[in-house]
């Protein structure tokens, strides 16, 4: 059991005893497991992600997120009030150095139904993408098409992806800063070919909890840099920004994520989402009406301002 992530909060006298440390680790791990199950269960209920008779294809990459998703889904399956099936699927794209034995061995030991699909998309991408250019776009399209074929062959109607709360926040800010859109990563959506429903059961789960759970469960993690493709530098920038905010202002990530669930179209500027043109006085009070002469009030953070932002008084 890995205790690196546990904050050292025990009293000095208790620090000297291995028993006290072990007890604390066990308590914290139990709390973490309960939180992960509760958050996944809440997301499944809120968005009706899994229904009676579903056959869910859990997409396994070999990273901490997909391992965690499968692990918690299997726990939820045991206690769910409905019956549904789980099939773990990994796409071996023949990337140089990919340890192809790890996932089959892990999944067989777990006793879950699984399928390993082998398709040499790496060679296709290398032939078509010039040296030095990112391979992610073409690779993603090829991977998506293959996984749809696998889902069809395995008679799955749902595809579960391992994106978590932090991925969703990052996507929102990426679209806002670089794409000019208020658009995020939805917890549930139809596939682009309209044939399947894509779900993200980890929608409410923080990445730091998945890191802790992966360490505790000792998942055989497969590195994600085998293809040698460039990291998405824009996503890295956004990720660093969000981590800095959360470090300096604990709770900010949770507040921002809550905002994604509290959208007020009448207070944005998209006339296709709100009928601004036909607004007329109603003579009725409206708590959402504009308070043009009132200052906006927000909870005061422990330290004022946000890192990287400068307030200029004119």
HUFEN-V557177 format. One line per field, one symbol per residue. ss: DSSP state (A for helix, B for strand, O for the rest). A space follows every 50 residues. Layout:
ss = ???
This chain:
ss = OOOOOOOOOOOAAAAOOAAAAAAAAAAAAAAAAAAAAAAAAAAAAAOOOO OOOOBBBBBBOOOAAAAAAAAAAAAAAAAOOOOOBBBBBBBBOOOOOOOO AAAAAAAAAAOOOBBBBBOOAAAAAAAAOOOOOOOAAAAAAAAAAAAAAA AAAOOOOBBBOOOOAAAAAAAAAAAAAAAOOOOOOOOBBBOOOOOOBBBO OOOOOOAAAAAAAAAAAOOOOOOOOOOOOOOOAAAAAAAAAAAAAAAAOO OAAAAAAAAOOOOOAAAOOOOOOOOOOOOOOOOOOOOOOOOOOOOOOOOO OOOOOOOOOOOOOO
